[in-house]
């Protein structure tokens, strides 16, 4: 039986994890044990210095190095023209170009930084992502310490809140292609994301919302709460059932509000919720 339909294999981006896994097996045969953790990259650097045979594996080395970075940053591969790039948030990088430069010149440039090993490359990309997330969540605060203190006197809770806000910024960019900056205008992007999450939740079985909705509610709820806090003051506090945001004379629960938005839909619009805060404060 014949068909006019053409079958295609995976794209270059889709093939990178498999290519990285093949490189793991190649190194295993050479007595090198790789497990996709950054600590194994010095072994990759050693393999690259073994001469001409190593150069034959340049694409596989780039795939493995990129996979290590992807797993550390939560990034994603994507095809761009005839190249495969790695998206780590507000920045895209080319692992293949780095490996090629390391083979040809013994060094590579990533922006204005010179690197001389796959280990240094991984450290640089991860550091750049941390700087992006820290800078975005800090906003106008002078330091992370000042931000945490303004959030709550509970140091453990403050650390959790910062992590949730950073995770929201990263997820918005990498999963939903939305840019967040903790401004009130960014709630429009949150609404678009929650609209999609609500549509996804409606497609599931008619059961009570599960762990996925609970975790999403915490992450996006903390983000929404931080936007409110930075506009109207107040601090976060732990409760027996979770956390709440205490403003001047009122207490609100942005995590519960976001959960209702995901489960019940646009009637619980986050923009309306934000607009209701000054009215509640003045009443």
N, C-alpha and C positions, 0 to 999 in steps of 0.2 A: 504494500500500500504506500502511495506517495502522497505528499502534502506540499502545498506551496508555502506553508508557514516555516519561517526560519527559526531554528532554536539557537539561543545565545547562552553563553556561559556567564559566570559572574563578572561584574565590572572589575576594573583594576582595584578600586577601593574595597570591594567585597572580597577580593582574593588575598588581601594583606594578612588577615589573621591566619589563614591556612599556610601562606608562605612563611610566616613567622614560625608556625608550628613545625614546618619542614626543617627550618634552620635549627630548631631545638634538637631534632633527631640527628642532623648532620653533626652538630657539636657533641652530642652524646656519643656518637661513633668515634669522635676524636678525644674522648675522655673528659669533655667539659659538660657540666650539668647546669642547665639553664631553667629557670622557673618563672620568668617574666617579672621578676622583682628588680629594682634598680641596683641592688647589690651584685647582680650578675653581670652588669655591663663592663666592669674591668676584665672579665673573662672574654667578652666580645672584643674588647680592645686588644687583648693578647692574641686572639684568633686572627684579627686583622693584620697583625704584624708578622704573620707566618709566611708571607710572601705571595707569589702569584696565585697559588690555589685559592687563597682567601678572596682575592679580587673577583674570582668567578662567582662568588656568592654575594656580590654587593647588593643586589635587590633584596635578597633574603635577610641580609644584615639590616638594611634599612627598615624592612618590615618588622623585624624583631625589636629593634630600637624604638620604632614608632609605637609598637604594641605596648612596650613597657611604659612609655610616656602616656599613651592613651588610657591605660588602666590606672595610672597614678592620677591623672587629671580628669577622668571621666569624659575624655574627648571622643572624637569620631573621625573616621576616614571619609574623604570625599574626592570625587574625580574633578579635576580642573584642567580643561583642555587635554593635553596628553600626559599630565602629571597626576600623582596622587598626593594630596595634601592632608594634613592632620589639623583639625579644628579643635582648639583648646579653650574656646570662649570668645574673647574679643581679638583673637590672634590666630593666624594660620601659619603653619610651618611645613617645610619640605624635607622630610627625613632622607629621601634619596639624594637630594642635592648635597646634604651634609655628609653622607657617607662617601659619595663620589669625591668631594673635596678633601676629605680625610685621607682617602687612598692616594689622590693625586698630589696633594701639597702638604699633607700631614697636619692640616688645620682647616677650619671652616669658619665662615662668618655668619652669625645670626644677628641681623640688624647691625649694630655697631660693636658687637661683642665677638671676640675671637675665641674659638673653642678648639681643643686639641684631642678630644676623645668622645666616645659615645656617652660615657658617664657624665662628662661636663655638659654635653648637650641636654641630657635628661634633667640635670640639676637646673640649668638655665631656664628651660621651658616651664618646669614646675614653679620656679621662683617667679617668673613673669606672670603666671596665672595667679599666684598668691598675691602679688602686688596689685594686680587688677581687682581682685575680689576685696582685698583690704581697703584699697583706695575708694572703691565704690561704696562700700558699707560705711566707711569713716565719714564720707561727705565733708562737712565743715568742721568736724572734730579734729583737734590737734594730734591726738594719739589714740591708740586702741584702749589704753587705760582710761582716758577721759570718757570715751564712748561707753565703756562698760559701767563706769561709775554713774553715768547719767541714766543708764538703763535701769539699774537696780543695785541696792547694796549687797545683794546675794551674789557672790563671786561665781559660784557654780552655775546659777541661773543665767548670769550675764554671758558666760562662755557658751552656753547652749543657745541663747538668743542670737549671738553673733554668728554662730555656725549655721543656724537656720536661715538667717538673712543672707549669708553668703551662698548657701545652697540654692536659695530661691533665685538670686541673681544669675548664678551659673546655669541652673535649669532653664530659666527663661530664655537665655541666650542660646544655649546649645540644643535644647529640645524644641523650643517654640519660636526661636528667631525673634525674640523680643528683648529690647534693651531696658534695663531698670536702673534707676539712679536715686531711689528713696524719695523722690519728689511726689507731690500730690498728682501731677500730670501722669506719672507712671502707673497710676491706678487704672488708667484706660487700658494699658497693656495687661494688667492683672485681670481686668474684666474679660478681655479676649481669651486669655488662657483659661479662666474659670468657665467660660462658655463652652470651650472645647472639652474640658474635663466633665462638665455636666452632660454633654452629649454622649461622651464615652460611658459615663455611669449609667445612662438610660439604656444603653445597648446591652448591659450586663443582665444577669438573671435577676428576677424580682425578689431579691433578698435584702436584708439590712446591709447598709454600707460596711465594707470590710476594712482591713488594715491599710489597703492602698489609699482609700479616701481619708482615713485617719491621719496617715503620715503627710499626705498632701495638704490637709487642712492645717496641720501644725506649721509646715514650712511657709505656705502662702499667708496663713493667719499671722504669723510673726512679722512677715514683711509688711502686711497691711497695718498691723499694730504699730510698727516702727514709723511708718509714714504719719500716722495719727499722732504719735508721741512727739515726733520732731516738729509738728505743726502746732500742737496744743499743750505740750508739756506732759508731766506725769511720769510714772515709773511702773515697771512690771513687778508683779509679786506672785510667788508660788501659792497655790491653794491645794486643798486635799484632792481636787479633781483635775488639776492642771495648772494653768497660769492665767492671770488676768491683768488688764491694764487699768491702773488707777490714775484718774485725772483729778482735776480740782473739783471735788465734790461729787464725782460720779465714777462708777466702775463699769468697764465694758470688756467684752470677751471677743476679740477679733478672730480667734481660732474657731469658736463656735459659729460666728457669723459666716466665715468662709466655708465651713462645713455645710451650713444650710444653703449657701450659694451653689456649692457643687451638687448637693443632693436635690434641692428643690427648684433651682433654676433662676432665671433673671429677675423674678420678683424680689429677690434678696440682693439686688444690685449693690456692688461694693462702693460705687460712686455715691449712691444715695446714703449709704451707711456713713461714709466720710462726711457728707454734707450735714448729716444729723448731729454730729458731735458739737459744733459751736452752739447749736440751738439748745442742746441738752445742758451745756455748760452755763448758758445764760439764763436758764429757767430757774 
